[in-house]
Amino acid sequence: MLLTITNTRQPATDLGYLLHKHPARAQTFDLTFGSVHLFYPEATEERCTCSLLLDVDPIKLVRGRRKPAGGFALEQYVNDRPYVASSFMSVGIAEVLTSALNGKCRDRPELVDELLPLIAGIHSLPCRGGERIVRGLFEPLGYAVTVERLPLDPAFPEWGESGIYNLTLSGTVRLRDLLAHLYVLIPVLDDEKHYWVGDDEVEKLLHRGEGWLAGHPERDLIARRYLRHQGSLARNAVARLAEGDTADPDESAREKDKEEADVEVRIGLHQQRLEKVVEVLKESGAARVLDAGCGEGKLLRMLVGEKEFTEILGMDVSSRALEMASARMEKLPEKQRERVKLIQGALTYRDRRIAGYDAAAIVEVIEHLDADRLVTFEQAIFKHARPGTVVITTPNSEYNVMWPSLSAGRMRHRDHRFEWTRGEFEAWATRVAGAYGYSVRFLPVGPEDAAVGAPTQMGVFSR
């Protein structure tokens, strides 16, 4: 079985530093199930490819194991395990590329957090569920996916197609994230593991899924398959993922939200923001509207009060926040409730459920994203979902000096990863609009100061 990873950002041979494997050397590593050969078929300034070739020994696979009941005499030796990408590949990644998987690079530590244009090729990958499952697992992570289904036998096309695929993933991503995605999802696609699964596998899943699994649309399926359909383990994993991914509505987050609200309450900024968003959405002529990052549903409640919005979708990563939003919707008249739907999902994943809406509102959300997740956010919203209008609001950091309660350099919310100046926001929004075929205009929200502008800045993207 073969895995290839290609870097095309110059100098492409930086890939060797990240993998801790010199491009000029071919290496072999002995593992319990056979050998792993690592080599570089190409290594130029323009393009560098590392190949991980697993040579699985069927004798080692069964040595010391009992012969299974039933079946034929050589069943342990005659199977597809030596020839397909499976959990053995995950073990190979973990054993041979340990430092890269853990995000460590001794000689060039600054490369660890670099977003690189990477291409991964996985050859002979079994997948129960077919191409739909492949795309459902990788596309939400921001990858462009190419799937080739292999025939049972090229010499006998009448036999039909097999359940084996060649898969190519392309994306701008950190290498450690790509390796973590492959480590978890290859055995999920195969839906089989070669070793015993216990509590320690839950810990591995949570560790390697940190930062991306909790909000993945197929989170539950991933947990079930990764843990070999052991219900108690899968339920435990999903519960812990949910707990770890509900930072916004839990008690500490409510305290943080209260801090931000206390800062802004004197000028009623929160309400002004929502009213301005509704106004802009009405001007756009949208009928089907997405509230991405809907939280407890305050904007949803205002949108449903406007008859021109015939379909309203609220999405949030937090199940607890959605429960609160649902409770808020339950208080509405039945005809209004029928126009609102709530789903769980994250803005940094491609999600077909949010595609094709007339407009999307993303209110005070992007500043909660890590800077390295902005690229996947841009792709998820502007490349894949592609609403006709996108309304984004975010704090204007220049205005913070107007609040005596904010000490120098302090942000309005402890969970904010950044707060942009007007120039920074306009530069980002202009670049995004140009990259994805939108125009953008900028509007102030709240009382304007001649020197520092308004407290909230709004970008209105239109196609």
N, C-alpha and C positions, 0 to 999 in steps of 0.2 A: 504494500500500500504506500502511496506517495502523497506527500504534502509539499507544496511549493509556496514560498513567500517572496514577492518581488517588490522592490522599492524603485521608484522612478524619479524621486527628487534628488537633484544633483547636490553634492556628490553621492550617488546611489550606494556606494560602498560603505557609507555610514551604517548600513544594515549590519555589517560585520561587527561593529562596535556594540550595537544594541543586542545582538545575539550572543556576544562573547565568543564568536567563532570566526577565525580568520578566513577570508575568502580564498586564500592560496592553499589552504590545507583541507584535505578530505579526512574525516575522522569516523571511527567506528566505536560504538558503545554496546557493551554486552548487558542485556537485561534478562530477567527471569524467563521471558517468553521468546527470546531470540536476540537479534541484533538490530541496532539502528545505525544507519549510515547517513552522515551529514556531509554534504558537498555543495559547491556553487557551480552550476553549469554555465553561468555568465556572471561577470563581475567587472563592469565598466563604470565610468563616471556617470553615464546616462541611465544605466539599467543594471540592477544587481538582483540575482535570484538565489535564494537558499533552498535546497531540497532536503527533505527529511524522508528517507526511504526505510520502511520497516520490513525486516526479513523475519517473519514469524516462523518458528520451528514447531511443527505440529506434534513432535515427540515431547518437547518441553511442555507443551500445553497440557498434556495428560499424565506426565510423570508424577507418580505418587497419588494419583486420584483413582477412585473406584470406577469400574466400568458401569455406566448407567444401565438401569434395568430396561429390558426391551431393546428394540433396535437391532441392527446387524452388527456383526463382530467387529468391524473396523470403523464403526460410526464415529468414535472419538477422534479418529485420524482423518476422516474424509468429510470435510465441511468447508465453509467459505471463510473461516476465521483468518487463515494465513493470507487471504487475497483481497480483503476489503478493509476500508477505513472504519475503525470501530473504537471501543474503549482502549484498545491497545495503543491507538494513536494518541489518545489523551495522556496515557502513561508516558509515551515517548516524549511528548511536549513537556510534561512536568519533570521528567528525569534529565533530559538532554538540554532543554532551554529554560532551566530553572530561574536563572538570573533575569532573563528577559521577561518571563511570565510574572515575576515578582516586581518588575519595574526597577531593576538595578542596572547601572552601567558605570563601572569603575572609571574607565578612561574618558568617557564623554557623558557625564551625568546630565548635562542639559538636554541631551537627545531624548531622554525618557519621556518627557512631557510634550515632545514635538508631535504635531499632527502630520502624518506622512501619507502620500498617495500610495497605498499598498494594494497589492493584488494577491489573493490567496487562491491556490488551486488544490482541490481535494479530489483525488482520483479513486474511482470504484467505491462509492459511498452508498451503503444500503440505506433505504429510507422507507419506513412503514408509513404510508399515507401519501407518498409521492411528492410531486413538485409543489403542490399547494402547501404542504407542511414545510418544505424547504424555504419557500418564500415567506411563509408566515413567521418563521423563526429569525431569518436574517434581514429581511427588508425593513422591519421596524427598527433595527439597529443602525439604519442608514446606508447599508450596502446596496450596490447595484449587483443583481444576482443573475448569473447565466447558468442554466440547468440543461444538461444533456443526458437523456435517458439511454441506457445501453441495451442492445438486443441480447436475447438469451444466447444466441450464437450467430455471429455475422455470416457464417457459411450457410445458415438455415434461417433466412428471414421469416419464413412461414411459421416458425415457432413463436414469433412475437417478441415483445419487449420484456426485459427483466425488471426487477425492483432495485437495480443498481444504477447510480448516477455519477456523472462527472460534474463537479460544481466549481464555479469561479465566482469569487467575491471581490468586488472593487470598492474602495472607499477611502476617504481621508480620515485617518484614525491613528491613535497611538498604538504602537506595536503591542504593548502589554495588554491593551483592551482586545485587540484582534486575537491574541493567543488565549485570553480568558474565554472569549466567545467560542472559539474552536474547542477548547478543553471541555466546556460544558455541553455544547450543542451537538458535537459529533456522536457521542453515545446516545443522546436524545433522539437523533434521527434514526440511528440503528435500532433503538429501543431494546438494547440488550447489553449487559455488562458481563465481563468474563470473571468477575470476582464478587465475593460476598459483600452485600450492602448493609451497613449498620449505621449507628448514630454518627460515626466519624464521617460518613459520606454526606450527611446533612451539613456538617460543619464545612466540608469542602465546597459544597454547593453554595452556601451562604458567603463563604470567603471569595470564591471566584465569581460569584454573581453580584458582588458589592458594586453599587453605583448604576446597575443597569437592569438587573433581574426583577426587582420589586415592582417596577412600573411596566414591565414587558407585557403586551397583550396576551401572550401565551404562557404567562408565568405558571399557571396551575398545571398545564400539560408538561412543561419543562420539568417541574418538580416531580410529577408522577413518573415520567419516563426515566429521569436521571436516577431516581431511587427505586427503580425496578417495580413500580406499581405496589410498593409496600405502603398501604394506606396510612398507617399511623405516622411513618416517617415523613411522607409527603404532606400530610396535614400539619405536622409540626413545622416543617420548613416553610410552608405557605403562611402559617400564622406568624412565624418570626419575621418573615419578609414583610408582612403587612404591618407588624408592630414597628419595624425599623423604618418603614417608609411613610409613616403618618406623623411626621414631625410637625406639620403645620397645625393640625387641629388638637394636638395633645395639650396638656396643661401648660408646659413650658412655652410652647409656641403661642398659646393664647396670651401669655404674659408678654411675649415679644410683640405680638400684634397690638396689644394694648399700649405698649410703649410708643409704637408708631402712631397709633390713633391719638394718644395724648399729645404728641407733638403737633399733629395736624388739626386737632379739634377746634382750636381757636378760630380758624378760618373756614371750618366746615369743608375741608378739601376732599375728603372721601366722597361725600355726596356730590360735590361739584364734578368730580371725575366721572362718576357713574352717569350723571345727567349729560355731560358732554359726550360720552361714548354713545349713549342712546341717540342723542341729537345727530351725531355724525352717521350712525348706522341708518337712521331714518332718511337722511339726505342721500345716502347711497342707493336707495331704492331696493334694498335687500328684503327678501321674504324669508329665506332660510338662513338662520344665524347660528353660529357656533360661539359659545363662551368657553374658551380654552383656558383652563385654570380657574374654574368657576367658584372654587371654595365653598362657602356655605350658602351660595345662591342669591346674594343680594342683587347682583346685576340681572340674574335670571328673573327675579321677581319684578323688576322694572320692565324688562323686555316683554314679558308675557302680558303686561298691561297695555301694550301698544298693538292694535289689531293688525297692522301691516306685517308683523312678524308671525307668519303662519306656522313655522316649524323652528323650534329652538332646542339646540343640543348643548347640554352642559357637560364638560369633561374635567376631571381632576384626578391626580394621582392618588389622593388620599381617600380611602374608603370611609373613614370617619367623617371627613368633610362632606362627602356625598350623602351620608346618612342625614346630616344636618340640613343639607340642601333639600333632600327628599321630604323631610319633615316640614320644611318651609313651604314646599310645593303642595303638600297635602292640605294646607289651609286655604288653597285657592278654589274657586268654583270649578266644577268638573270640566267645563268646556275649555278653561284656561289650562288645566292640568294636562289635558289631552295634547296640547301643543308643545309640551316640554318632555324631553327625554334626558336621562342622566346615564353616563358611562364612565368607567374607570379607565384611565390611560395617562400617558406622559407625553409632554410636548417634544421630547427629544427622540421619539420613536415614530417611524412611519406607521400610519394607522389608516386603513381603508375606510374605517367608519367615519372619519372626519373629512373625507375628500368630497369636493364638489359643492360646498356650501357657498351661498351668495356672499357672505361676509363672516369674518371672525373677529372677535374681540379678545385681546390678550392684555389684561389690565393688571399692572404692577406685578408682573410675573418674571420677566427676563432677568431682572436684577437678582433673583433667587437662584439662577443657574450658574454653575461653575463656568468660567470663561471658556474652557476647552469643550463645553457642551453646546456652545452657541452655534457651532457649525452644524451639528446634527439637528438642532432646533430650526435653523434656517432651512435645511433640506426638508425636514418633516412638514413644515408649514408652507413654504414658498415653492418648493419643487414638487412635492407629492400631494399635499392637501389642496393647494392652489385656490383659495377662496378668491372671489372677484374683488373684494375689499378686505384689507387687514388693518385693524386699528390697534396700535400698541401704545400703551402709556408706561412711563418709567420716571422715577424721581429725577429732578434737575439738581445735581449736587451743588451747583453754585448758589442755590437759594438757601442752603442749610445755615448759612451765616445769619439768616434772618430770625432763627429760633435760638433764643438765649439758652434753652435747655440742652442744646447740642454743643458739646465741647468741640474744639478744633479737631478736624479729621474724623469725627465720629459720624457713622452713617445712621439713618433713621430707624433701621431695623437690624437687630443682631444677626439675622439670617441673610441679609443682603451680601452677595458676593462682590458686588461693585455698585457704584452709583456714578453715572456719567454726567459730564458737563454737557451743555447744549451742543458744543462743537463735536464732542465725541459721539453723541447719539446721532447727530445728523450725518457724520462721516460713515458710521456703521450702516444706518438706514439707507443712505444713498448707494453704498456699495451693494447691499442686498437687493435693493430695487433693480439696479442695473443688471445684476447677475441673473435674476429670475424673471425679467420681463415685466416689471412693475414701474410705475411712477410713484413718487412719494411727496407729500406736503407735510408741513409741520405746524402744529397749533399749540398755543399755550393753554394751560389749565390752571385756574386759580388766579389770585391777584398778582399782577405783574409789577416788578420793580425795574426801574430804568437801567440799573447796573447789572443785576443778577438774573433778570427774567422772572418767569413764573415758577411755582414750586414743582409742578408736574409738566413734563413735556410729552406731546403726543405726536406720533407719526401715523399718517393715513396713507396706506399703500393701495394703489388701484391698478387693475389690469385694463 
